[in-house]
């Protein structure tokens, strides 16, 4: 069986940079959907940079994971403006329950490129963590994507 690096991808037409990045995100998603656990923080950051880095408006997404931290679903839940997105804990809890998740990783982008989490980012993370704790779902991280990506867990913010 060929490894992921030996598979060749052929396109019929030239692709824009955005199309190439979207294809890369699809490849990464299929790699993680095939049973590999999100155990490497760098792999998670790379995946989310491909998925969220191209948006010009804020997008809030969740990665729903099983008890072995394998990806069940990546879902973009909330779409906002150039500097904010409203996030509703009720909708996050509904999605996690629907997917029968045991753990989650939150992610959102900062179209400005800024990597520093805002006070609003920290506050909603606490609210979401508290809401999910009521249904025994672990919050593993919250990733902010901008010019790069930063992890709440690595910064001690969780």
C-alpha positions in Angstrom: 0.0 0.0 0.0 1.4 3.4 -0.9 2.2 5.9 1.8 0.7 9.4 1.8 3.8 10.9 0.2 3.8 8.6 -2.8 0.2 9.3 -3.9 0.1 11.6 -7.0 -2.6 14.2 -7.5 -3.4 15.3 -11.1 -5.6 18.3 -12.0 -7.3 18.9 -15.3 -6.8 22.7 -15.1 -4.4 25.1 -13.5 -5.3 25.8 -9.8 -5.2 29.1 -7.9 -3.3 29.3 -4.7 -6.6 29.2 -2.7 -7.6 26.0 -4.6 -4.3 24.4 -3.8 -4.7 25.2 -0.1 -8.2 23.9 -0.1 -7.0 20.6 -1.7 -4.2 20.4 0.9 -6.8 20.9 3.7 -8.9 18.1 2.2 -5.9 15.8 2.1 -5.1 16.6 5.7 -8.7 16.1 6.8 -8.9 12.7 5.0 -5.6 11.7 6.7 -7.0 12.4 10.1 -10.5 11.1 9.3 -8.9 7.8 8.5 -8.2 7.0 12.1 -5.1 9.0 13.1 -5.4 10.7 16.4 -4.8 14.4 16.9 -1.8 13.8 19.2 0.6 16.2 17.5 -0.1 19.9 18.2 1.9 20.9 15.1 -0.2 18.7 12.9 -3.4 20.2 14.4 -2.0 23.7 13.9 -1.1 22.9 10.2 -4.6 21.4 9.6 -6.4 24.5 11.0 -4.1 26.9 9.1 -5.1 25.3 5.9 -8.8 25.3 6.8 -9.2 28.7 8.3 -6.3 30.8 7.1 -7.9 31.8 3.8 -11.0 33.5 5.2 -11.4 37.3 5.1 -14.0 37.1 7.9 -13.9 35.4 11.3 -15.0 31.8 11.3 -15.4 29.7 14.4 -14.9 25.9 14.0 -14.8 22.8 16.2 -13.1 19.6 15.8 -15.2 16.9 17.5 -13.1 14.0 18.7 -13.8 10.5 20.1 -12.3 9.2 23.3 -9.1 8.3 21.6 -8.9 11.9 20.2 -9.5 10.7 16.6 -11.4 13.2 14.5 -15.2 12.5 14.1 -15.9 15.8 12.4 -14.5 19.2 11.6 -17.3 21.7 11.4 -17.4 25.5 10.8 -20.2 26.6 13.0 -20.2 30.4 13.1 -19.4 33.1 10.6 -18.8 36.7 11.5 -17.4 40.0 10.3 -13.8 41.0 9.8 -13.1 41.2 13.5 -15.8 39.2 15.3 -18.0 36.1 15.2 -20.9 35.4 17.6 -20.5 32.0 19.2 -23.4 30.3 21.0 -22.6 27.6 23.6 -26.0 25.9 23.0 -25.2 25.3 19.4 -21.7 23.9 20.2 -23.2 21.5 22.8 -25.9 20.4 20.3 -23.3 19.6 17.7 -21.0 17.7 20.1 -23.9 15.7 21.3 -25.1 15.0 17.8 -21.6 13.7 16.8 -21.3 11.8 20.2 -18.0 13.5 20.8 -15.8 12.9 23.9 -13.5 15.9 23.3 -13.2 19.0 21.2 -10.8 21.5 19.9 -12.0 25.0 19.1 -10.5 27.1 16.4 -11.1 30.5 14.8 -9.3 32.8 12.6 -8.2 36.4 13.0 -8.3 37.9 9.4 -6.1 40.7 10.6 -3.3 38.1 11.1 -3.0 38.9 14.8 -2.2 35.7 16.9 -2.9 37.2 20.3 -6.2 35.9 21.8 -8.5 38.7 22.7 -10.3 39.0 26.1 -13.5 38.0 24.2 -11.7 34.8 22.9 -10.7 33.9 26.4 -14.2 34.6 27.8 -16.0 32.5 25.2 -13.5 29.6 25.7 -14.3 29.6 29.4 -18.0 29.6 28.8 -17.8 26.8 26.2 -15.5 24.8 28.5 -18.0 25.1 31.4 -20.9 24.2 29.2 -19.2 21.1 27.8 -18.0 20.0 31.3 -21.7 19.5 32.2 -21.9 16.7 29.6 -18.4 15.3 30.3 -16.8 16.6 27.2 -13.1 17.6 27.4 -11.9 20.8 25.8 -8.3 20.0 24.6 -7.4 23.3 23.0 -8.5 26.5 21.3 -6.4 27.5 18.3 -6.2 31.0 16.9 -5.2 31.2 13.2 -3.7 34.3 11.8 -0.2 34.8 10.4 0.6 31.4 11.8 -1.4 29.7 14.6 -1.3 29.8 18.4 -2.6 27.3 21.0 -4.4 28.3 24.2 -3.2 25.0 25.7 0.4 25.7 25.0 0.1 29.2 26.4 -1.6 27.9 29.6 -4.9 29.6 28.9 -7.1 26.5 29.3 
